[in-house]
Amino acid sequence: MKTIVIAAGYATRLGELTKNFPKPLLQIGQSTILGRMLDDIDRIPQIDEHIIVTNHKFAHIFEQWAAEQSYTKPITIIDDGTDTNDTRLGAVCDLLLALQQRHIDDDLLVVAADNLLFFSFQEFVDFAQQKQTSCIMCHEQPDVEKLQRTGVIVVDDQMRVLNMEEKPQQPKSHWAVPPFYIYKKADLDLVRHSVENGCGKDAPGNLAHYMVERTTMHAWPMTAGRFDIGSLDTYQEAQRLFGS
């Protein structure tokens, strides 16, 4: 299984802080946002490589960071060639670029690089191995306004995903979807041809929505919370709460 970290965004909502520096490598205490995530993922026996897709503007910073790490699994940095937010490829195209450049034919753990997590991805990997299908994460979200700003799924009593909607005005459940996915090797052909068959390019949730309609997927309910760093205020809050 390969980790694919989608880290090619420009984090414009963080202003000057990320004008010339990638958000995933911002410090939280003695580590970084991405470092805290990979500290956990690197311990998963099934994982054998971490692939980080970034943009041309920040690729050299990720390369320098990677050279200083001592993870047990190798780190590969992929430069998607873009220099500005206006020319970005989008998360789905960045994933497809990684598949193409690395000639990947393996299960994938696909993660966004801007969250602090309070559970282990090992639980998610174990769930996918039990179900033997591609999987997404989910968590209960009682706030309808927040559900209207994210992906929302409907599941059966076995947690099979029956329906997924992006930013629904009338959410059909309280199951919200964070940006963490496992795509099984058997489904990679669907992934590779997703964009040419109409899948949206920008958000990683676009691919999950596309896949739900074409293959069997299950949803793993998170066993603990996460902290999404999407703005300067939330970054400062993360430093205050988790920086020690």
SEDO-20381 format. One record per residue (C-alpha): residue number from 1; chain; residue in three letters; z, y, x. Coordinates in Angstrom, 2 decimals, padded with zeros to 5 digits. Example, Ala and Ser with C-alpha at 12.3 -4.5 7.8 and 13.67 -1.06 7.14 Angstrom:
<zamis>
<guke->1&paro->A&tordren->ALA&up->007.80&north->-004.50&east->012.30>
<guke->2&paro->A&tordren->SER&up->007.14&north->-001.06&east->013.67>
</zamis>
This chain:
<zamis>
<guke->1&paro->A&tordren->MET&up->000.00&north->000.00&east->000.00>
<guke->2&paro->A&tordren->LYS&up->-000.92&north->003.49&east->001.21>
<guke->3&paro->A&tordren->THR&up->000.93&north->006.70&east->000.47>
<guke->4&paro->A&tordren->ILE&up->-001.44&north->009.52&east->-000.40>
<guke->5&paro->A&tordren->VAL&up->000.22&north->012.92&east->-000.41>
<guke->6&paro->A&tordren->ILE&up->-001.75&north->015.62&east->-002.22>
<guke->7&paro->A&tordren->ALA&up->-000.94&north->018.76&east->-000.22>
<guke->8&paro->A&tordren->ALA&up->-004.10&north->020.88&east->-000.23>
<guke->9&paro->A&tordren->GLY&up->-002.90&north->023.64&east->-002.55>
<guke->10&paro->A&tordren->TYR&up->-002.23&north->027.23&east->-001.54>
<guke->11&paro->A&tordren->ALA&up->001.06&north->027.83&east->-003.44>
<guke->12&paro->A&tordren->THR&up->000.06&north->031.34&east->-004.47>
<guke->13&paro->A&tordren->ARG&up->003.17&north->031.71&east->-006.67>
<guke->14&paro->A&tordren->LEU&up->005.35&north->031.77&east->-003.54>
<guke->15&paro->A&tordren->GLY&up->003.63&north->034.92&east->-002.28>
<guke->16&paro->A&tordren->GLU&up->004.01&north->035.87&east->001.38>
<guke->17&paro->A&tordren->LEU&up->006.14&north->032.80&east->002.10>
<guke->18&paro->A&tordren->THR&up->003.11&north->030.50&east->001.84>
<guke->19&paro->A&tordren->LYS&up->000.33&north->032.95&east->002.64>
<guke->20&paro->A&tordren->ASN&up->-000.06&north->031.36&east->006.07>
<guke->21&paro->A&tordren->PHE&up->002.18&north->028.29&east->005.78>
<guke->22&paro->A&tordren->PRO&up->002.07&north->025.17&east->003.56>
<guke->23&paro->A&tordren->LYS&up->004.69&north->024.82&east->000.85>
<guke->24&paro->A&tordren->PRO&up->005.45&north->021.11&east->001.56>
<guke->25&paro->A&tordren->LEU&up->006.66&north->022.02&east->005.06>
<guke->26&paro->A&tordren->LEU&up->009.08&north->024.73&east->003.96>
<guke->27&paro->A&tordren->GLN&up->012.59&north->024.06&east->005.19>
<guke->28&paro->A&tordren->ILE&up->015.32&north->022.65&east->002.98>
<guke->29&paro->A&tordren->GLY&up->018.38&north->022.40&east->005.21>
<guke->30&paro->A&tordren->GLN&up->017.56&north->020.43&east->008.36>
<guke->31&paro->A&tordren->SER&up->014.39&north->018.91&east->006.88>
<guke->32&paro->A&tordren->THR&up->011.35&north->019.97&east->004.85>
<guke->33&paro->A&tordren->ILE&up->010.30&north->019.34&east->001.26>
<guke->34&paro->A&tordren->LEU&up->007.78&north->016.73&east->002.39>
<guke->35&paro->A&tordren->GLY&up->010.09&north->015.31&east->005.04>
<guke->36&paro->A&tordren->ARG&up->012.76&north->014.53&east->002.48>
<guke->37&paro->A&tordren->MET&up->010.22&north->012.65&east->000.38>
<guke->38&paro->A&tordren->LEU&up->008.74&north->010.67&east->003.28>
<guke->39&paro->A&tordren->ASP&up->012.21&north->009.79&east->004.57>
<guke->40&paro->A&tordren->ASP&up->012.50&north->007.65&east->001.44>
<guke->41&paro->A&tordren->ILE&up->008.92&north->006.38&east->001.19>
<guke->42&paro->A&tordren->ASP&up->008.79&north->005.34&east->004.85>
<guke->43&paro->A&tordren->ARG&up->011.54&north->002.77&east->004.19>
<guke->44&paro->A&tordren->ILE&up->009.47&north->000.94&east->001.54>
<guke->45&paro->A&tordren->PRO&up->008.24&north->-002.33&east->003.12>
<guke->46&paro->A&tordren->GLN&up->005.01&north->-002.39&east->001.11>
<guke->47&paro->A&tordren->ILE&up->003.87&north->000.97&east->002.54>
<guke->48&paro->A&tordren->ASP&up->001.87&north->000.77&east->005.78>
<guke->49&paro->A&tordren->GLU&up->000.42&north->004.30&east->006.16>
<guke->50&paro->A&tordren->HIS&up->001.07&north->007.84&east->004.99>
<guke->51&paro->A&tordren->ILE&up->-002.11&north->009.85&east->004.32>
<guke->52&paro->A&tordren->ILE&up->-001.68&north->013.58&east->003.79>
<guke->53&paro->A&tordren->VAL&up->-004.62&north->015.52&east->002.35>
<guke->54&paro->A&tordren->THR&up->-004.45&north->019.22&east->003.10>
<guke->55&paro->A&tordren->ASN&up->-006.83&north->022.15&east->003.43>
<guke->56&paro->A&tordren->HIS&up->-008.52&north->023.55&east->006.53>
<guke->57&paro->A&tordren->LYS&up->-006.25&north->026.57&east->006.62>
<guke->58&paro->A&tordren->PHE&up->-003.10&north->024.46&east->007.01>
<guke->59&paro->A&tordren->ALA&up->-004.42&north->021.28&east->008.64>
<guke->60&paro->A&tordren->HIS&up->-003.37&north->022.29&east->012.15>
<guke->61&paro->A&tordren->ILE&up->000.17&north->022.98&east->010.94>
<guke->62&paro->A&tordren->PHE&up->000.39&north->019.51&east->009.36>
<guke->63&paro->A&tordren->GLU&up->-001.06&north->017.97&east->012.55>
<guke->64&paro->A&tordren->GLN&up->001.62&north->019.63&east->014.65>
<guke->65&paro->A&tordren->TRP&up->004.33&north->018.57&east->012.20>
<guke->66&paro->A&tordren->ALA&up->003.07&north->014.97&east->012.13>
<guke->67&paro->A&tordren->ALA&up->003.10&north->014.78&east->015.94>
<guke->68&paro->A&tordren->GLU&up->006.82&north->015.63&east->015.90>
<guke->69&paro->A&tordren->GLN&up->007.79&north->012.92&east->013.37>
<guke->70&paro->A&tordren->SER&up->009.17&north->009.46&east->014.14>
<guke->71&paro->A&tordren->TYR&up->008.41&north->007.52&east->010.98>
<guke->72&paro->A&tordren->THR&up->007.87&north->003.77&east->011.23>
<guke->73&paro->A&tordren->LYS&up->004.49&north->004.04&east->009.45>
<guke->74&paro->A&tordren->PRO&up->001.60&north->006.09&east->010.92>
<guke->75&paro->A&tordren->ILE&up->000.71&north->009.50&east->009.48>
<guke->76&paro->A&tordren->THR&up->-002.93&north->010.47&east->008.96>
<guke->77&paro->A&tordren->ILE&up->-003.90&north->014.08&east->008.18>
<guke->78&paro->A&tordren->ILE&up->-007.13&north->014.71&east->006.26>
<guke->79&paro->A&tordren->ASP&up->-008.66&north->018.20&east->006.22>
<guke->80&paro->A&tordren->ASP&up->-010.54&north->018.86&east->002.98>
<guke->81&paro->A&tordren->GLY&up->-012.49&north->021.74&east->004.54>
<guke->82&paro->A&tordren->THR&up->-011.40&north->024.53&east->002.17>
<guke->83&paro->A&tordren->ASP&up->-009.94&north->027.87&east->003.25>
<guke->84&paro->A&tordren->THR&up->-008.97&north->029.64&east->000.02>
<guke->85&paro->A&tordren->ASN&up->-007.44&north->028.95&east->-003.36>
<guke->86&paro->A&tordren->ASP&up->-010.73&north->029.91&east->-005.00>
<guke->87&paro->A&tordren->THR&up->-012.67&north->027.25&east->-003.07>
<guke->88&paro->A&tordren->ARG&up->-010.08&north->024.41&east->-003.33>
<guke->89&paro->A&tordren->LEU&up->-011.47&north->021.00&east->-004.25>
<guke->90&paro->A&tordren->GLY&up->-008.73&north->020.08&east->-006.71>
<guke->91&paro->A&tordren->ALA&up->-006.19&north->017.26&east->-006.50>
<guke->92&paro->A&tordren->VAL&up->-008.47&north->014.53&east->-007.87>
<guke->93&paro->A&tordren->CYS&up->-011.30&north->015.36&east->-005.45>
<guke->94&paro->A&tordren->ASP&up->-008.81&north->015.42&east->-002.58>
<guke->95&paro->A&tordren->LEU&up->-007.70&north->011.92&east->-003.53>
<guke->96&paro->A&tordren->LEU&up->-011.32&north->010.75&east->-003.64>
<guke->97&paro->A&tordren->LEU&up->-011.90&north->012.31&east->-000.21>
<guke->98&paro->A&tordren->ALA&up->-009.03&north->010.25&east->001.21>
<guke->99&paro->A&tordren->LEU&up->-010.44&north->007.06&east->-000.31>
<guke->100&paro->A&tordren->GLN&up->-013.83&north->007.78&east->001.20>
<guke->101&paro->A&tordren->GLN&up->-012.74&north->008.87&east->004.67>
<guke->102&paro->A&tordren->ARG&up->-010.18&north->006.10&east->005.16>
<guke->103&paro->A&tordren->HIS&up->-012.29&north->003.40&east->003.46>
<guke->104&paro->A&tordren->ILE&up->-009.22&north->002.45&east->001.45>
<guke->105&paro->A&tordren->ASP&up->-009.14&north->-000.84&east->-000.41>
<guke->106&paro->A&tordren->ASP&up->-005.44&north->-001.14&east->-001.15>
<guke->107&paro->A&tordren->ASP&up->-002.80&north->-000.18&east->-003.70>
<guke->108&paro->A&tordren->LEU&up->-001.99&north->003.54&east->-003.69>
<guke->109&paro->A&tordren->LEU&up->001.23&north->005.49&east->-004.12>
<guke->110&paro->A&tordren->VAL&up->-000.01&north->009.00&east->-004.95>
<guke->111&paro->A&tordren->VAL&up->002.51&north->011.84&east->-004.81>
<guke->112&paro->A&tordren->ALA&up->002.60&north->015.61&east->-005.07>
<guke->113&paro->A&tordren->ALA&up->004.38&north->017.19&east->-002.14>
<guke->114&paro->A&tordren->ASP&up->006.52&north->019.85&east->-003.81>
<guke->115&paro->A&tordren->ASN&up->009.42&north->017.95&east->-005.37>
<guke->116&paro->A&tordren->LEU&up->012.92&north->016.97&east->-004.27>
<guke->117&paro->A&tordren->LEU&up->013.79&north->013.57&east->-005.74>
<guke->118&paro->A&tordren->PHE&up->017.16&north->011.99&east->-006.51>
<guke->119&paro->A&tordren->PHE&up->015.95&north->008.38&east->-006.74>
<guke->120&paro->A&tordren->SER&up->013.98&north->006.05&east->-004.48>
<guke->121&paro->A&tordren->PHE&up->010.27&north->005.37&east->-004.82>
<guke->122&paro->A&tordren->GLN&up->011.17&north->001.75&east->-004.07>
<guke->123&paro->A&tordren->GLU&up->012.18&north->001.42&east->-007.72>
<guke->124&paro->A&tordren->PHE&up->008.77&north->002.66&east->-008.82>
<guke->125&paro->A&tordren->VAL&up->006.95&north->000.28&east->-006.46>
<guke->126&paro->A&tordren->ASP&up->009.06&north->-002.65&east->-007.69>
<guke->127&paro->A&tordren->PHE&up->008.24&north->-001.76&east->-011.32>
<guke->128&paro->A&tordren->ALA&up->004.50&north->-001.70&east->-010.57>
<guke->129&paro->A&tordren->GLN&up->004.74&north->-005.06&east->-008.84>
<guke->130&paro->A&tordren->GLN&up->006.53&north->-006.49&east->-011.86>
<guke->131&paro->A&tordren->LYS&up->003.95&north->-005.14&east->-014.31>
<guke->132&paro->A&tordren->GLN&up->000.93&north->-005.79&east->-012.06>
<guke->133&paro->A&tordren->THR&up->-000.82&north->-002.72&east->-013.43>
<guke->134&paro->A&tordren->SER&up->-001.37&north->000.84&east->-012.36>
<guke->135&paro->A&tordren->CYS&up->001.65&north->002.95&east->-013.30>
<guke->136&paro->A&tordren->ILE&up->002.86&north->006.47&east->-013.87>
<guke->137&paro->A&tordren->MET&up->006.36&north->007.90&east->-013.94>
<guke->138&paro->A&tordren->CYS&up->007.97&north->009.51&east->-016.94>
<guke->139&paro->A&tordren->HIS&up->011.21&north->011.17&east->-017.97>
<guke->140&paro->A&tordren->GLU&up->012.66&north->012.33&east->-021.27>
<guke->141&paro->A&tordren->GLN&up->012.13&north->016.02&east->-021.92>
<guke->142&paro->A&tordren->PRO&up->013.75&north->017.36&east->-025.12>
<guke->143&paro->A&tordren->ASP&up->012.39&north->020.91&east->-024.68>
<guke->144&paro->A&tordren->VAL&up->009.14&north->021.21&east->-026.65>
<guke->145&paro->A&tordren->GLU&up->008.04&north->024.32&east->-024.74>
<guke->146&paro->A&tordren->LYS&up->008.30&north->022.40&east->-021.45>
<guke->147&paro->A&tordren->LEU&up->006.40&north->019.48&east->-022.96>
<guke->148&paro->A&tordren->GLN&up->003.61&north->021.89&east->-023.85>
<guke->149&paro->A&tordren->ARG&up->003.21&north->022.67&east->-020.14>
<guke->150&paro->A&tordren->THR&up->002.94&north->019.10&east->-018.82>
<guke->151&paro->A&tordren->GLY&up->001.46&north->015.68&east->-019.47>
<guke->152&paro->A&tordren->VAL&up->003.00&north->013.77&east->-022.37>
<guke->153&paro->A&tordren->ILE&up->002.66&north->010.06&east->-023.05>
<guke->154&paro->A&tordren->VAL&up->003.21&north->007.66&east->-025.94>
<guke->155&paro->A&tordren->VAL&up->004.41&north->004.17&east->-024.95>
<guke->156&paro->A&tordren->ASP&up->005.16&north->000.86&east->-026.67>
<guke->157&paro->A&tordren->ASP&up->008.41&north->-001.10&east->-026.34>
<guke->158&paro->A&tordren->GLN&up->007.16&north->-002.65&east->-023.06>
<guke->159&paro->A&tordren->MET&up->006.46&north->000.84&east->-021.62>
<guke->160&paro->A&tordren->ARG&up->002.71&north->000.31&east->-021.78>
<guke->161&paro->A&tordren->VAL&up->001.02&north->003.71&east->-022.07>
<guke->162&paro->A&tordren->LEU&up->-000.84&north->004.02&east->-025.36>
<guke->163&paro->A&tordren->ASN&up->-001.84&north->007.67&east->-025.15>
<guke->164&paro->A&tordren->MET&up->-001.62&north->010.61&east->-022.76>
<guke->165&paro->A&tordren->GLU&up->-002.24&north->014.29&east->-023.43>
<guke->166&paro->A&tordren->GLU&up->-002.20&north->017.21&east->-021.03>
<guke->167&paro->A&tordren->LYS&up->-000.25&north->020.25&east->-022.25>
<guke->168&paro->A&tordren->PRO&up->-000.30&north->019.30&east->-025.96>
<guke->169&paro->A&tordren->GLN&up->000.52&north->021.99&east->-028.50>
<guke->170&paro->A&tordren->GLN&up->002.13&north->019.31&east->-030.68>
<guke->171&paro->A&tordren->PRO&up->003.69&north->016.70&east->-028.34>
<guke->172&paro->A&tordren->LYS&up->003.70&north->013.18&east->-029.78>
<guke->173&paro->A&tordren->SER&up->006.78&north->012.10&east->-027.81>
<guke->174&paro->A&tordren->HIS&up->009.46&north->013.38&east->-025.45>
<guke->175&paro->A&tordren->TRP&up->008.09&north->011.41&east->-022.46>
<guke->176&paro->A&tordren->ALA&up->006.93&north->013.93&east->-019.84>
<guke->177&paro->A&tordren->VAL&up->004.91&north->012.86&east->-016.79>
<guke->178&paro->A&tordren->PRO&up->005.72&north->014.12&east->-013.26>
<guke->179&paro->A&tordren->PRO&up->003.04&north->013.98&east->-010.51>
<guke->180&paro->A&tordren->PHE&up->003.74&north->010.49&east->-009.12>
<guke->181&paro->A&tordren->TYR&up->001.39&north->007.54&east->-009.65>
<guke->182&paro->A&tordren->ILE&up->000.60&north->004.03&east->-008.46>
<guke->183&paro->A&tordren->TYR&up->-003.02&north->002.94&east->-008.67>
<guke->184&paro->A&tordren->LYS&up->-003.62&north->-000.76&east->-008.11>
<guke->185&paro->A&tordren->LYS&up->-006.43&north->-001.99&east->-005.89>
<guke->186&paro->A&tordren->ALA&up->-008.13&north->-003.54&east->-008.93>
<guke->187&paro->A&tordren->ASP&up->-008.49&north->-000.06&east->-010.50>
<guke->188&paro->A&tordren->LEU&up->-009.87&north->001.76&east->-007.46>
<guke->189&paro->A&tordren->ASP&up->-013.46&north->001.47&east->-008.65>
<guke->190&paro->A&tordren->LEU&up->-012.49&north->003.43&east->-011.76>
<guke->191&paro->A&tordren->VAL&up->-010.78&north->006.01&east->-009.56>
<guke->192&paro->A&tordren->ARG&up->-013.77&north->006.38&east->-007.24>
<guke->193&paro->A&tordren->HIS&up->-016.16&north->007.10&east->-010.13>
<guke->194&paro->A&tordren->SER&up->-013.74&north->009.21&east->-012.19>
<guke->195&paro->A&tordren->VAL&up->-015.08&north->012.69&east->-011.47>
<guke->196&paro->A&tordren->GLU&up->-018.73&north->011.74&east->-011.92>
<guke->197&paro->A&tordren->ASN&up->-017.74&north->010.30&east->-015.30>
<guke->198&paro->A&tordren->GLY&up->-016.06&north->013.45&east->-016.55>
<guke->199&paro->A&tordren->CYS&up->-012.51&north->013.38&east->-015.15>
<guke->200&paro->A&tordren->GLY&up->-011.01&north->016.81&east->-014.53>
<guke->201&paro->A&tordren->LYS&up->-010.67&north->017.77&east->-010.87>
<guke->202&paro->A&tordren->ASP&up->-007.78&north->020.19&east->-010.59>
<guke->203&paro->A&tordren->ALA&up->-004.46&north->018.50&east->-011.41>
<guke->204&paro->A&tordren->PRO&up->-003.41&north->014.95&east->-010.45>
<guke->205&paro->A&tordren->GLY&up->-002.51&north->014.38&east->-014.11>
<guke->206&paro->A&tordren->ASN&up->-006.20&north->014.66&east->-014.98>
<guke->207&paro->A&tordren->LEU&up->-006.81&north->011.32&east->-013.27>
<guke->208&paro->A&tordren->ALA&up->-003.87&north->009.62&east->-014.98>
<guke->209&paro->A&tordren->HIS&up->-005.17&north->010.81&east->-018.35>
<guke->210&paro->A&tordren->TYR&up->-008.64&north->009.47&east->-017.50>
<guke->211&paro->A&tordren->MET&up->-007.26&north->006.11&east->-016.35>
<guke->212&paro->A&tordren->VAL&up->-005.02&north->005.56&east->-019.38>
<guke->213&paro->A&tordren->GLU&up->-008.13&north->005.48&east->-021.57>
<guke->214&paro->A&tordren->ARG&up->-009.88&north->002.91&east->-019.36>
<guke->215&paro->A&tordren->THR&up->-007.32&north->000.46&east->-018.00>
<guke->216&paro->A&tordren->THR&up->-003.83&north->-000.87&east->-018.69>
<guke->217&paro->A&tordren->MET&up->-001.09&north->001.39&east->-017.36>
<guke->218&paro->A&tordren->HIS&up->002.68&north->001.27&east->-017.65>
<guke->219&paro->A&tordren->ALA&up->005.23&north->004.04&east->-017.34>
<guke->220&paro->A&tordren->TRP&up->008.42&north->003.82&east->-015.31>
<guke->221&paro->A&tordren->PRO&up->011.30&north->005.98&east->-016.62>
<guke->222&paro->A&tordren->MET&up->012.88&north->007.84&east->-013.71>
<guke->223&paro->A&tordren->THR&up->016.45&north->006.69&east->-013.07>
<guke->224&paro->A&tordren->ALA&up->017.54&north->010.12&east->-011.80>
<guke->225&paro->A&tordren->GLY&up->016.25&north->013.65&east->-011.70>
<guke->226&paro->A&tordren->ARG&up->013.91&north->015.73&east->-009.59>
<guke->227&paro->A&tordren->PHE&up->013.70&north->019.37&east->-008.56>
<guke->228&paro->A&tordren->ASP&up->010.22&north->020.89&east->-008.84>
<guke->229&paro->A&tordren->ILE&up->009.62&north->023.72&east->-006.37>
<guke->230&paro->A&tordren->GLY&up->006.94&north->025.84&east->-007.97>
<guke->231&paro->A&tordren->SER&up->007.97&north->029.44&east->-007.36>
<guke->232&paro->A&tordren->LEU&up->009.94&north->031.62&east->-004.96>
<guke->233&paro->A&tordren->ASP&up->012.94&north->031.50&east->-007.28>
<guke->234&paro->A&tordren->THR&up->012.98&north->027.70&east->-007.43>
<guke->235&paro->A&tordren->TYR&up->012.56&north->027.43&east->-003.66>
<guke->236&paro->A&tordren->GLN&up->015.52&north->029.74&east->-003.10>
<guke->237&paro->A&tordren->GLU&up->017.52&north->027.74&east->-005.64>
<guke->238&paro->A&tordren->ALA&up->016.63&north->024.49&east->-003.84>
<guke->239&paro->A&tordren->GLN&up->017.80&north->025.96&east->-000.56>
<guke->240&paro->A&tordren->ARG&up->021.08&north->027.00&east->-002.14>
<guke->241&paro->A&tordren->LEU&up->021.73&north->023.69&east->-003.91>
<guke->242&paro->A&tordren->PHE&up->020.35&north->021.15&east->-001.43>
<guke->243&paro->A&tordren->GLY&up->020.10&north->022.93&east->001.91>
<guke->244&paro->A&tordren->SER&up->023.43&north->021.84&east->003.33>
</zamis>
